[in-house]
Amino acid sequence: MAGQPANALPWSKHPGSFQREMKPGRVKCESGSMTEPPLSHAEFGFPGPLRDSLVASILSGAKTTTTSLLVEYAVEGDPLPAVGRRQAVIDSAGQPVAIIETVQVDQVRLDQVPLSHVIDEGEGHVSVAQWRVDHEQYWHGEEMRSYLTDPAFTVRDETAVILERFQLIS
């Protein structure tokens, strides 16, 4: 079964880890003489070495996709990513370092993540199996289980994930 566009979900208007959308921040983007509304924050992983590595990959252009658990959006009460959404990428120090724009969003089962998406995550994975082992370690880690308030949280083949493709704007 192919990926289900996120806009097919009854509770989503638009067609998404290590990333989760945070509440709107204070980052403003200036375009000519007009000031855009504040951007929401894109935080990849938890602060520390992993986030630092992911942010560096975004800034270098190596990382153009990310995978999030669908349940992460429910925990935060955030909408799913939408094509055209711009976000400020936040580093481990809590500072905005870049702006990205979402260009594609799909919802799939964990066992349906394609190799092209895995490679474009920019983390050096050359197989879906290798990618999944590393991501399961993250998703089954203490920080994620605490964030989800589920000390026994485990992903399975049928776990819903959001695949997001983005481009670096600045």
C-alpha positions in Angstrom: 0.0 0.0 0.0 1.4 3.4 -1.0 1.7 6.3 1.4 -1.5 8.0 2.4 -1.4 11.8 1.8 -1.9 13.5 5.1 -4.6 15.6 3.6 -6.7 12.4 3.4 -7.0 12.4 7.1 -10.4 13.7 8.3 -8.8 16.0 10.9 -6.1 17.6 8.6 -6.6 20.3 6.1 -3.3 19.8 4.3 -1.1 17.1 3.1 5.9 14.9 8.9 12.1 12.5 13.9 13.0 13.6 14.8 11.0 16.8 14.3 7.9 18.1 16.0 6.3 21.5 15.6 6.5 23.6 18.7 4.2 26.4 19.7 4.8 29.7 17.7 8.0 31.4 18.7 9.3 34.9 18.5 11.3 34.4 15.4 10.4 36.9 12.7 11.2 36.8 9.0 11.6 40.0 7.1 10.7 40.1 3.4 11.4 43.5 1.9 9.7 46.0 4.1 7.1 43.6 5.4 7.5 41.6 8.5 6.0 38.1 8.3 4.1 36.5 11.2 6.2 34.7 13.8 7.4 31.3 12.6 6.7 28.1 14.5 9.8 26.2 15.7 11.2 23.0 14.2 13.2 21.1 16.8 15.0 18.0 15.5 15.5 15.5 18.2 16.2 16.5 21.8 18.8 19.1 22.6 22.4 17.7 22.5 24.7 16.0 20.1 21.9 14.4 18.0 20.2 17.7 17.5 23.5 19.4 16.7 24.3 16.8 14.1 20.8 17.0 12.5 20.9 20.8 12.4 24.4 20.7 10.8 23.0 18.3 8.1 20.1 20.7 7.4 22.5 23.6 7.1 24.8 21.7 4.7 21.8 20.6 2.6 22.4 16.9 3.3 19.1 16.6 5.3 15.9 17.3 3.3 13.5 14.9 5.0 12.5 13.9 8.5 10.3 11.3 10.1 8.0 11.8 13.1 5.7 9.6 15.0 2.1 10.5 14.4 1.6 10.2 18.2 4.0 13.1 18.7 1.5 15.6 17.1 -1.2 14.3 19.4 0.9 14.8 22.5 1.7 18.4 21.6 -1.8 19.1 20.2 -0.2 20.4 17.0 -1.6 20.1 13.5 0.3 17.9 11.0 2.8 19.6 8.8 1.3 21.3 5.7 2.9 22.0 2.4 4.1 25.6 2.3 4.6 25.9 6.0 7.8 27.7 7.0 9.6 27.0 10.3 12.6 28.3 12.2 15.1 25.5 12.8 16.2 25.6 16.5 19.6 24.5 17.7 20.5 22.9 21.0 21.0 26.4 22.6 17.4 27.3 21.7 18.4 29.7 19.0 16.9 29.9 15.5 19.6 29.0 12.9 17.7 28.5 9.6 14.3 28.6 8.0 12.9 25.6 6.2 9.7 25.2 4.1 7.7 22.0 3.9 7.3 20.7 0.3 5.8 17.3 0.8 4.0 15.4 3.6 2.9 11.7 3.7 1.6 9.4 6.4 2.7 5.8 6.1 3.2 2.8 8.3 6.7 2.4 9.7 7.3 -0.6 7.6 6.5 1.4 4.4 9.2 4.1 4.7 10.9 4.2 1.3 14.7 4.1 0.9 14.7 7.5 -0.9 13.3 9.1 2.2 15.8 7.3 4.4 18.7 8.5 2.3 17.5 12.1 2.2 17.4 12.2 6.0 21.1 12.9 5.6 22.3 10.6 8.4 24.3 8.3 6.3 21.9 5.3 6.2 22.2 3.2 3.1 19.3 0.8 4.0 15.9 1.0 5.5 16.8 -1.7 8.0 19.8 0.3 9.3 17.7 3.4 9.5 15.0 1.6 11.4 17.4 0.2 14.0 18.8 3.7 14.7 15.3 5.3 14.8 13.9 2.6 17.1 16.8 3.2 19.5 15.7 6.9 19.6 12.0 6.2 19.8 12.5 3.6 22.5 14.8 5.8 24.4 14.1 7.3 27.8 13.7 10.9 26.6 11.1 9.9 24.0 9.2 7.6 26.3 9.2 10.4 28.9 8.0 12.9 26.3 5.2 10.6 25.3 4.5 9.8 29.0 4.6 6.1 28.1 7.5 4.3 29.8 6.8 1.1 27.7 6.3 2.9 24.3 7.3 0.6 21.4 7.0 1.1 17.7 5.8 -1.7 15.4 5.5 -2.2 11.7 2.0 -0.7 11.7 3.0 2.4 13.7 1.9 5.5 11.8 4.7 7.9 10.9 4.7 11.3 9.1 7.3 11.7 6.4 8.1 15.3 5.7 10.3 16.7 2.9 11.5 20.3 3.2 13.8 22.8 1.6 16.3 25.1 3.2 15.1 28.7 2.7 17.8 30.6 4.6 
